[in-house]
Amino acid sequence: MSSFNDFGLSPAMLTNLAHLGFETPTEIQAKAIRPGLSGRDVIAMAKTGSGKTAAFGISLVERLNPKLFAVQALVLCPTRELADQVAKAVRELARARENIKVLTLCGGVPIGPQIGSLSHGAHVVVGTPGRIQDHLRKQTLSLGRLKTVVLDEADRMLDMGFQEAMEDILSQTPPARQTLMFSATWPDAIRDLSRQYQKDPLDIRAQEGGGDNPDIEELFYEVSPSSRTDAVVALLSERQPESCIVFCTTKQHCDELATELGDRGFSALALHGDLEQKDRDSVLVRFGNQSCSILVATDVAARGLDIKSLPLVVNAEPARDPEVHTHRIGRTGRAGEQGHAITFCTPAQGHKISRIEAERGRSVVWGDTEALLANPIRPVAPAMSTLCIAAGRKDKLRPGDVLGALTGEAGIAGSAVGKIDLFDHQCFVAVEKSLAAKALSRLESGRVKGRKMRVRYA
């Protein structure tokens, strides 16, 4: 079994990895770090949960020159959520080096502040193709000193129609750059992209992180179209998950199911591509801090979301193909924890389950639908409520200021305060549900960091 000591990493990086809890390299890390460090191009197949961010992030950080204050590495991601997650991981890895600046450039937020941040320089940029193109057009982003480009979840970017944007961006990078391409699947378009923009890439395939997972217990139920929602409600009532993602195929189905679950007393929020960024942030914050038990999502949430310890994944309807199904259920059963995945299927959708069986070479396990539907409705009550403070990073607000205001003037025990999420112009804080009204009242009448601030329920 390989060790991080085997790759010739700097002592500072090894110390940092130990501090971050990295013990033994995953399969993709063991195969990709050394060629990444040598500057070689890589095309790698790695599934969700395989540790691929560190697989490219470690070599990317090690190859940076901190004294050269120019963009030396660019990571392209399909969604804002994945870009945020990757940027956070790269920043953690970059603690091994001094004064490394990592910028996130994504759509859905004003471009002005991004231009301001770019004017002060950066070593690493992580972003979505559309917004990176915007900055290149405005000449607010220079890639002339670029050493490494990473295409993360390249197949997903192609699925989302970013092929032209990716090609346009790559055409504006130096010919001598290193190109690292990570993809969960191998469509022809990925191979074409590799042939056009990579030089003699090392072909890596990692099996860890996808496919059969012994830590996931899977069950399938056949339902009629009219009883699908009743079946989801019955399942949630039976399982009582603290946290659960319910996958739908369309945005409309997401909204309808989230509304129906809410009407029946469940704490559910919809997540899909039509949400404005501030609403998207609010939804993910409330789900992540246990103020909301159920996230009803399209496949935009199947990859990239940094959601830990998810005990249950529900497919309200089957995914479009076995690979997407694997990505969906891969959200549960992580880090050695037992996960559960339930899929509902109408008779007309049986062919999709047959494809899953053909891919796996064995039959799936079917549950008793009649027994499931007999469960009485028992909504799950979230443990926390979320308060939103109308100030953030740009107002010099820090998590400690919020915690201090709650445990000081507001008189709330520190153990009753949950996750604090800080954004540029707002801050979300989770408080035990029974104390949320008291916390809101005290914060409204008191001060945070010596100032009066507007506070509301998220």
N, C-alpha and C positions, 0 to 999 in steps of 0.2 A: 504493500500500500504506500502511495507517495505521500510526501510531506511538503509543506510550503518551504521548508529549508532546502528542498531539492532544486528550486528554480533559480537560485542565485539572486534572490531579492535582497534589497538593502536591509541592514539591521533595523533601521527605523520602520520600514514597512512590516517586517516580521513582528516587531514589538506591537505595532498598531493592529495587525491582524489578530494577534493573541488577545489584545485588549477588546477587540470587537467580537471575540468569541469564535473566530475561525480556528478550527482544530485540524481537520483533515480535508484536503481538497475534494470536491465533488468530481465526478467523471469528466464533466465539461471543463472544469478548472484544471484538472490534471493534464488534459490534452491541449488546452488552448493557451495557457499562460506562457509557456516557454517560446512557442513560435511568435506570440504577440510581443514578447520582450525583444526578440531578434529582429522585429520589423517586418516579418513576413505577412503576406495577405492570408486571410483565413476565411473559409466558408464553412459554417458550423450548423449542424442540426441539433437544436437543444430545446426541450419542451419547458413549459411553465414549471417553475419550482426547481429547476436544475442548477441554479447558482450561476447563471450565465452573466449576470451583471458584474460580479466580481471576476469572472473569467476574462472579460475584456477590460474591466476597470482597473485591475491591479497593474497590468502591463501599460495601460494608457497613462496612469499616474506616474509610474516609474520612469517613463520615457520623456516626461515633461522637463523643460528647463525653466525653473522658477524665475530666473533673472531675465528671461525673454518675455516681456509683458505683451504677448500677442496671442491670438487664438491658435493653439497648437493641436487641439483635438475637437472634433465635432461628432456628437452622437445624435442620430436622427431616430425618432420614435413615432409610432403611429398615433398616440393619444397624449393629451396633456397629463393624464394620470400616470402613465408609464414614464413620461419625461420627468415629472416631479419625483417619482420613486427612484429613477436612475440618477438624477442630479443629487438627491439626498445620499445615495450609496457612494457616489464618486466623491462627494465632500467628506464623507466618513473615511474613505480610503486615503484621501489627500491630506488627512491629518499627519501622515507620515512625512509630508514635505512642508516647508515653510512658505506662507503667503501664496498659496494656490487659490485662484479665484474661479469659481464655477458659476456660470449664468444659465438660467432657464429661459428659453425664448419660445413661447407658445401662443397660439391664437386664443380668442375668447376674452382677452384682457387688452386694455389700451396699449398701443405701441410706444407712446411717448416716454413713459418711465423706462422701458427697455432700451430705447435709444440713449437715454441719459446714462444708464448703467454701462452700455457698450462704450460710451465715450471715455469711460475711465479704464477700459481694457478688461480682458479676461484671458485665462489660460485654456479653459474648457467651456464649450457651449453645448448644451443639451436642448433639443427643441423638436418641434413638429415641422414637417416639410413646408407647409404653406407659410408659416410665419418666418422661417429661415429665408424663404424666397423673398418675402416682403422686405426683409432687412438687406438682402443682396441687391434688390432693385433700388432701394433708397441709398445704397452704398454706406449704410451704417454698420455693416458687418464686413470685415475683410478676412479672406481665407488665404491670403498670399503666403503666410508662414505656417500653414497647416501641415502637420506631420501624420495625423491619424484620423480617419473617418470610420465611424461605426454605424452600420445599418442594423438597428435592433428590431426584432420581429419584422423582418423585411417582407415576409409573406403577407402579414397583416397590412402593411403599408400599400402593397400592391392591391389587396382586396378592397381597400378604401379609396382606390383611384389615384394614388400618389406617384404612379410610375413616372409620368412626365416631370413632376416636380423633383423627384429623386435624381433623374437623369440630368435635369437642368442644374441642380446643386453640384452634383459630381463633376459636371463639365467645367465648373468654376473653381475647382480645387487643383493644387499643383500636381503635375503628372507623377512626381516621385513619392506621392503620399502612400501610406499604408492603409489598406481597406479591409476592415473586418466585418463580415456579414453573418448575422445570426438569424436563423429562421426555424420555425417549428415544423414546417413542411417543405417539400421540394417541387413546387410547380415549375413548368418550363420557363416561365418568366423570370424566376429566380436564377436559373442557370444562364439565361440570356444576359441578365444584368451582371452576373459574375464574369462571363466571358468578355463583356464589353469594358468593364471597369476594374477588374482585378488582374494581377500578374501572377501566374503560376500559384494559385491559392492552395493552401493545405486543406484538404477535405476532411472534416471531423464530424463524426456522428456519435452522439451521446445518448444512451438509452435511459439514463436516470431522469426522473422528474416527470415522466408521462407514462402512458399505457397503463398496464395493470398495476394497481397499487394495493398491496396487501393490507394497508391501513384504512382502506375505504370499503365500507359495507354497502353494496349496491342492491337496489330493489326496483322493480318496474311494475306499474299498475296499468291495466287497460281500463279506460274510462270512456263514456259517451261524451260527445262535444258539450252537451248541456250540463253534464255533471263535473266538468273539469274544475271549475272554481270551488264547488262543494268539496271535491277531493283534496284540493290544496288546503282549504280551511280545516278539514278533518285531520289531515296529516300534521299541520302545525299545532292543532289542539292536542293530538296524541303525543307528539315528540317534545313539545314545549321548549323549542330552542331559544337560548339567550341571543343567538345571532344566526342569521340564515340568509342566503341569497336565493331568490326564486327567479329563474331565467325564463324570459319570453322571447319570441322571435321578432315581434314588431313593437314599435314605440306605442302604438295605440293599445295593444294588448297589455303592455306595461302599465299605462295610465289607468286602464279599466280595472285591472286586477288589484292594483294598489288602492284604488278608490273603494272597490268592493271589500277588500280586507279591512280597510279603515271603517267602513260602514258596519262591519261585523265585530268591531272592537279591537282589532289588531293594530299594532304600531307598525305601519308600513310606509315606505317612501319609494317613489319611482326614480330610476336613473337611466337616462338615454340621451342620445345626441342632440335633442331639441332643447335641452335645458340651457339657460344662460350660465355663464361660468360661476357667478356668485351663488346661484341656486344649486349648482352642481357641488361646489365647495361645501355648502351648508348640509346637503344630503349626506355626503361622504363623512363629514365631521360627526354628524349625529349618529350615523351607523357605526362609525369607528369608536365612539365614546360610550356606546351602549344606551343612548337616549332613544334609539329606534332599533327594534329587534329584526325587522325584515326589510331587505333591499330587493325591490322588484326591478330587474335589470335586463336590458338587451345584451347581446354578446360583446358590446363595448366594455363590459365589466369582466369578461372572461379572462382577460389578460391585463397584467400591468398594475392592477389595484393592489395597494399595499395593505391587505387585510389579513391579520394574523388570527389564528385559533378560531377557525370557522367550523362548527360542529356539523352543520347540515347544508347541503346544496339540493335544491329542488328544480327539476326541469318541468315547468308547467306544460311544456310540449317538447318533443324531441328536437335536438339540434339538427342543423341541415346536413351534417355529415359526421362520421365517427371521430374525426380529428377535433372538430369543434366540441363534440361531446366530451372528449378527453380533457380539453382545456377547461370546460365548465366544471366538471367534477374534480379537477385538479386543484380547485380552490379549497377543498377540505382534505383531511387526512395528511396534514403536513407536519414536519418535524417530529415524527413518531407518534403523533396523537391519532386516536381513532376518529375517523370521519364517516359520514353517512351521506349517500347520494340517492335521491329518489327521482324517477322519471315517470311522467304520466303520458300515455299514448292512446289515441283513438284507434279504432280498427283500421281506418283509412291510412293511418301513419305507420302501420306495422312494418312496411318495407324499410323504414329508417332503422328500426330495431334489428331487422334481419341483416342490415349492413354492418351494424355494430358487432353482431354475432359472427359474421363472416370475417371481420377484421381480427377478432379475438380467437377465432377457431373454437368457440364453445358457446353454449346457450346462456342467456341471461336468466336471472331468477325473478319469477313473477310473484307478486303479493296478492292477497285476498281483498279485492276491491269492495265487496259487500261488507266485509268486516270493518274495513277502514272507514267507509261512509257512515257506519253506525256510531262513530265517536261523537260525543256531545261537543258543542263549541266551547272552547276554553281559551280565550285570548291570553297571550303572554304579555305581562306588564313589564316594560323596560325598567331597569334599576335606576336610571339617571334621567335628568332633564338638562337641556342645554340653554345657557344664557349667552346672549350675544352683546358684546360691548363695542360701541361705535368708535374704536381706536385700535391701532395696530402698530406694526413695526415702524412705519413712517412717522408715527407719533411718539417714538421712543418707548413704547410700552413693552414690557417684558413679562414672561409668565410669572416671575417672582412677585411683580407688582400686583398682579391679579390675585395670586394666592395670599399675599399679605393683606390685601383689602378684605378678602373673604374671611380669613382666620383672625384678623384684627378687629376692625370696626364692625364687620358683619357678624362676628362671633360664631362662625361656622368651624367645626372641627376639621383639621387638615385631612383626616381620614375620610371625610364626606365629600371632598373635592376630587373629581376625576381628572380626565385628560384636559389639558389646555392647548388649544390650537390657535396659533398666531398667524394672521395674514397681514398684508400691507396696511389695510385700513379698518380691519375689524378683528375681534378676538372672540373665540368661542370657548366657554368653560363648562364642563359637565359637573353637576352637583346632584347629590342623592335626591331622588324625587320628592321625598317627604320634607326636604329642607329648601327646595328650589324657590318657593314663594317668599320665604324669609330672606334668602340670599338676594333675590331680586329687589325686594323692598329696601333692604339695608344698603345695597349698592346704589340704588336710585337716590336715596336720601343722604348717602355718605360720599366719600371721595376715593378715587383710585389714583395713586401716585400724586396725591395732593390736589387733584383736579376733579371737577364734576364731569361725569361722562354718561351719555345716554346708554341705557341697558334695557334689553327686551328678551322675551323668550325667542329662541331661534325657530 
